[in-house]
Amino acid sequence: MRAFAPILLALSVPVFAQGSGPTPPLANRQLADPAQEAQAMRLMHSLRCIQCQGQSIADSDAAMAGTMRAEVRQQIAAGEKPQAIRSWMIDRYGEWVSFEPDMKGVGLLLWVAPFFIFVASIWLARGLFRRRT
């Protein structure tokens, strides 16, 4: 049994190494100005973690989310507007990083489609009920 201990230890090292790495200083530390921190938090809740894919960068514990949080806080502290930071993140990581799609191109379709589906369902339901009576 002792002969297998070094082999098991060697195989377990990659499991413990996942997710480790240096965390940027502003990733988990709030900004001194409460108004700036509130802006940063609103923006972080609207951006998707590219590693987790289902969580915002504010809620994710992934190293990449920490890097993105730090970048948002650094830019807010430097005086950048949240919309400019959002545009920068979209340019860097793609449209998918945003939980709130823009109202242009495919994003416009995402905003308008529910309205058309609602109208079509009412029209179909009206037609179905009219035939039965």
C-alpha positions, 0 to 999 in steps of 0.5 A: 500500500505504501508503494502506491502513496507517491503515485496517488499523490502525484495524480492528485496534484492537478486536482488541487491546482485548479483555480489557483493562481494570483488574484488581482488586488481589486478583485475582492476589495471594494473601492473606497468611494461608495458611489464608485463601488455601487457603479462597479457592482451594477456593471459587474452584475451585468457582465457574464463570467466567460469561464463559468458562463452562467454567472455574473462576474460579481457572483463567480469565484473563478480566477477569470471573473476576479481578473474581470472584477479587478479591471472593472474596479480599476477603470471605475476608479480611474474615472471611466463611465460604466458604459465605456467599460461595458463596451470595452469588455464587449470588444475584448470578450465578445457580445456574449459577455453581456447579460443585457444585449444591445438593441442593434443587430441580433440584440434587437431581435432578442428584445423584439421577439417576445413582443411578436411571440405574444401578439402571435399567440393572442392571434392564434388563441383568438382564432382557436376560440372563434372556431369552437363557438 
